[in-house]
Amino acid sequence: MSNLIARWWDGDVAYSFRRSPTAIVAAVVGLVCVFCAVFAPWVAPHNPLDLTTLELSDARLPPFWMEGGSTKYWLGTDDQGRDILSALMYGARISLVVGLASVLLSVLVGVALGLIAGFRGGWVDGFLMRVCDVMLSFPAILIALLVAGVARAKFPDAGASVAFGVLIIAIALTGWVQYARTVRGSTMVERGKEYVQAARVTGVAPWRIMLKHVLPNVLGPVMVLATIQVATAIITEATLSFLGVGVPPTSPSLGTLIRVGNDYLFSGEWWITIFPGVMLVLIALSVNLLGDWLRDALNPRLQ
């Protein structure tokens, strides 16, 4: 294991990372956000999900450095008396889980369909690409709104786990097309190369050629696209939650916190919406910067 890490550290990607201050800063910011989200139950000073600990008398308190603030709530409280700092950690946790899970589902569906379309060609390729064209003709947020809204109307009494699952599927349906088209183009290039022809001549099954020979050579663009799509998925989740069709209102996702704070933005309680907005920007910006660095690091023409 140590030899594997040492070889990676001496490789071109790690060297490019060490030479990029922007990537290092973005990675540090991203790791801090992920750490706070993953270990929120142990790091957060309060538990915003425990309604028995909320004190309505502490509602809408300003940050501790302002008049009327308290060191008990560093970034102030919202309209229910929830600690903003703790809500940010738990909210980032929900946003990251939904974002990563939806991107993973999009990658699985898009890569599978892209491999089949690019390797088989013919009517299979034509049919799948026409489906992609139809999906691209609709705005992504509209598809997510439609799926989430229909599911909420169909299952009004569904639990939180069902709501999260529907939200993940809704976001994944808007992202698989990019992976399918990217993998399809790369597969069409790879299928004409000598190593694929040699595998066919020796009688290797088509599915083994796709999985063992073609797939490893088309994953580079997929990794870059997936990294960038994580930020897009997180923003989409926040948008749906802001519009009221995302996670349940009792779950403090970043979009829900921004929506709640928006009602108090012009009455002086700016911290309720500004801090969740800053957290969302930091997560999305760090992921996008890492995606830009990874794209350059994996492109030999830019070395």
C-alpha positions in Angstrom: 0.0 0.0 0.0 2.8 2.4 0.9 4.6 1.6 -2.4 1.3 2.4 -4.3 1.0 5.7 -2.5 4.6 6.5 -3.2 4.3 5.8 -6.9 1.2 8.0 -7.1 2.9 10.8 -5.2 5.8 10.7 -7.7 3.4 10.5 -10.7 2.5 13.3 -13.1 -0.9 14.0 -11.5 0.5 14.5 -8.0 3.3 16.6 -9.4 0.8 18.8 -11.2 -1.2 19.1 -7.9 1.9 20.2 -5.9 2.7 22.8 -8.6 -0.8 24.3 -8.5 -1.5 26.7 -5.5 -5.1 27.0 -6.7 -5.7 23.3 -6.6 -4.1 23.0 -3.1 -6.2 25.8 -1.6 -9.4 24.3 -3.3 -8.5 20.9 -1.9 -8.0 22.3 1.6 -11.3 24.2 1.6 -13.1 21.1 0.2 -11.5 18.8 2.7 -12.5 21.1 5.6 -16.1 21.3 4.3 -16.2 17.5 3.9 -14.7 16.9 7.3 -17.3 19.2 9.0 -20.1 17.5 7.1 -19.0 13.9 7.7 -18.2 14.4 11.4 -21.0 16.9 12.1 -22.5 14.9 15.0 -19.2 15.2 16.8 -17.9 18.6 15.5 -21.0 20.7 15.6 -21.6 22.5 18.9 -25.4 21.8 18.7 -27.7 19.3 17.1 -30.2 21.2 15.0 -32.2 18.1 14.3 -33.0 17.6 18.0 -36.1 19.7 18.5 -36.0 19.2 22.2 -32.8 21.3 22.5 -34.2 24.3 20.6 -35.0 27.5 22.5 -37.4 29.8 20.8 -36.2 32.6 23.1 -32.9 32.4 21.3 -34.4 32.8 17.8 -32.8 35.2 15.3 -29.8 36.0 17.5 -27.0 37.8 15.6 -23.4 36.4 15.3 -21.3 36.7 18.5 -19.4 39.7 17.4 -22.5 41.8 16.9 -24.5 43.5 19.7 -26.9 41.0 21.2 -24.9 38.1 20.0 -23.8 35.2 22.2 -20.6 33.0 22.2 -23.0 30.1 22.5 -24.0 30.6 18.9 -20.9 31.8 16.9 -22.8 32.6 13.7 -26.2 33.4 15.3 -29.4 31.5 15.1 -32.3 31.1 12.7 -36.1 31.7 13.2 -36.4 28.4 15.2 -33.4 29.0 17.5 -31.2 26.6 15.6 -27.5 27.3 15.7 -26.4 28.5 12.2 -22.9 27.0 12.5 -24.3 23.6 13.4 -27.0 23.8 10.8 -24.3 24.6 8.2 -22.4 21.4 9.0 -25.5 19.2 8.9 -26.8 21.0 5.8 -23.5 20.5 4.0 -23.7 16.8 5.0 -27.1 16.5 3.3 -26.1 18.4 0.2 -22.9 16.4 -0.2 -24.6 13.1 0.2 -27.3 14.0 -2.4 -24.8 15.5 -4.8 -22.3 12.6 -4.6 -25.1 9.9 -4.8 -26.8 11.5 -7.8 -23.5 11.9 -9.7 -22.6 8.3 -9.0 -26.0 7.2 -10.4 -25.5 9.4 -13.4 -22.1 8.0 -14.1 -23.3 4.4 -13.8 -26.2 5.0 -16.2 -24.4 7.3 -18.6 -21.2 5.3 -18.9 -23.1 2.0 -19.5 -25.3 3.5 -22.2 -22.4 5.4 -23.8 -20.3 2.2 -24.0 -23.2 0.3 -25.6 -24.0 3.1 -28.1 -20.3 3.6 -29.1 -19.4 0.0 -29.3 -22.5 -1.4 -31.0 -23.2 1.5 -33.3 -26.1 1.1 -35.8 -29.6 1.5 -34.7 -28.7 1.1 -31.0 -26.4 4.1 -31.2 -29.0 6.1 -33.1 -31.8 5.3 -30.7 -29.8 6.1 -27.6 -28.5 9.4 -29.0 -32.0 10.5 -30.0 -33.0 9.9 -26.4 -30.1 12.0 -25.3 -31.2 14.8 -27.7 -34.7 14.7 -26.3 -33.3 15.0 -22.7 -31.0 17.9 -23.7 -34.0 19.7 -25.2 -35.4 20.2 -21.7 -33.8 22.4 -19.0 -32.2 20.2 -16.4 -33.8 22.0 -13.5 -37.2 21.6 -15.2 -36.8 17.8 -15.4 -35.7 17.7 -11.7 -38.6 19.9 -10.7 -41.0 17.6 -12.6 -39.8 14.4 -11.1 -39.5 15.7 -7.6 -42.9 17.4 -7.8 -44.7 14.4 -9.2 -43.2 12.1 -6.6 -44.1 14.4 -3.8 -47.7 14.7 -5.0 -47.9 10.9 -5.5 -46.4 10.0 -2.1 -47.3 12.9 0.2 -46.7 10.9 3.3 -43.4 9.4 2.3 -40.6 9.4 4.8 -37.3 11.3 4.7 -35.4 8.4 3.1 -37.9 8.2 0.2 -37.7 11.9 -0.3 -33.9 11.7 -0.5 -34.1 8.8 -2.9 -36.5 10.7 -5.2 -34.3 13.8 -5.1 -31.2 11.7 -6.0 -33.0 10.1 -8.9 -34.4 13.5 -10.1 -30.9 15.1 -10.2 -29.4 12.0 -11.8 -31.9 12.1 -14.6 -30.5 15.5 -15.6 -26.9 14.5 -15.6 -26.4 11.0 -17.3 -26.7 12.5 -20.8 -23.3 14.2 -20.6 -21.6 11.0 -19.6 -23.3 9.0 -22.3 -22.3 11.3 -25.1 -18.7 11.7 -23.8 -18.2 7.9 -23.4 -19.9 7.2 -26.7 -17.4 9.5 -28.6 -14.4 8.1 -26.8 -15.6 4.5 -27.4 -16.1 5.1 -31.1 -12.4 6.1 -31.2 -11.2 3.2 -29.1 -13.2 0.5 -30.9 -11.2 1.0 -34.1 -7.8 0.6 -32.5 -5.6 -2.4 -32.9 -5.9 -3.8 -29.3 -9.7 -4.0 -29.7 -9.4 -5.6 -33.1 -6.9 -8.2 -31.7 -9.3 -9.0 -28.9 -12.1 -9.6 -31.3 -10.0 -11.8 -33.5 -9.0 -14.0 -30.5 -12.7 -14.5 -29.7 -13.1 -12.3 -26.6 -16.8 -11.7 -25.8 -18.0 -8.1 -26.7 -19.0 -7.4 -23.1 -15.5 -8.3 -21.9 -13.9 -6.1 -24.5 -16.0 -3.2 -23.4 -15.4 -3.7 -19.7 -11.7 -4.8 -19.6 -10.3 -3.0 -22.7 -12.4 0.0 -23.7 -13.8 1.2 -20.4 -10.4 1.9 -18.6 -9.3 4.0 -21.6 -12.4 6.2 -21.6 -12.6 7.0 -17.9 -10.3 10.0 -18.0 -12.9 12.5 -19.4 -15.5 10.8 -17.1 -13.5 11.6 -14.0 -13.1 15.2 -14.9 -16.8 15.6 -15.8 -17.9 13.8 -12.7 -15.8 16.1 -10.5 -17.4 19.2 -12.0 -20.9 17.7 -12.0 -20.7 17.2 -8.2 -20.8 21.0 -7.8 -23.7 21.2 -10.3 -25.6 18.5 -8.4 -25.1 20.2 -5.1 -26.4 23.5 -6.6 -29.4 21.7 -8.1 -30.2 20.2 -4.8 -30.0 23.6 -3.1 -32.2 25.0 -5.9 -34.9 22.4 -5.4 -34.8 22.7 -1.7 -35.1 26.5 -2.0 -38.2 26.0 -4.2 -39.7 23.7 -1.6 -39.5 20.4 -3.6 -36.2 19.1 -2.3 -35.4 17.6 1.0 -38.0 17.7 3.8 -38.4 21.1 5.5 -37.2 19.6 8.8 -33.8 18.7 7.3 -31.4 21.7 7.3 -29.9 21.4 3.8 -28.2 24.5 2.5 -31.0 25.3 0.1 -33.6 25.0 2.9 -31.5 27.3 5.1 -31.2 29.9 2.3 -35.0 29.8 1.7 -35.8 30.3 5.4 -33.3 33.1 5.7 -34.6 34.8 2.6 -37.7 35.8 4.5 -35.6 37.8 7.0 -32.9 39.1 4.7 -34.4 42.7 4.5 -35.5 42.8 8.1 -31.9 42.8 9.4 -31.3 39.1 10.1 -29.0 38.8 7.1 -26.9 36.0 8.7 -29.7 33.4 8.4 -29.3 33.3 4.6 -25.8 34.8 4.0 -23.8 32.1 5.8 -25.5 29.2 4.1 -25.0 30.9 0.8 -21.3 31.4 1.5 -21.0 27.7 2.5 -22.7 26.7 -0.8 -20.4 28.9 -2.8 -17.3 27.6 -1.1 -18.2 24.0 -1.7 -19.2 24.5 -5.4 -16.1 26.8 -6.1 -13.6 24.3 -4.5 -15.1 21.4 -6.5 -15.1 23.4 -9.7 -11.5 24.5 -9.2 -10.4 20.9 -8.5 -12.3 19.8 -11.7 -10.4 22.4 -13.8 -7.1 21.3 -12.3 -7.9 17.6 -13.0 -8.8 18.4 -16.6 -5.5 20.1 -17.2 -3.5 17.4 -15.3 -5.1 14.5 -17.3 -4.6 16.3 -20.7 -1.1 15.6 -22.0 -1.4 18.5 -24.5 -1.5 21.0 -21.6 1.6 19.6 -19.8 
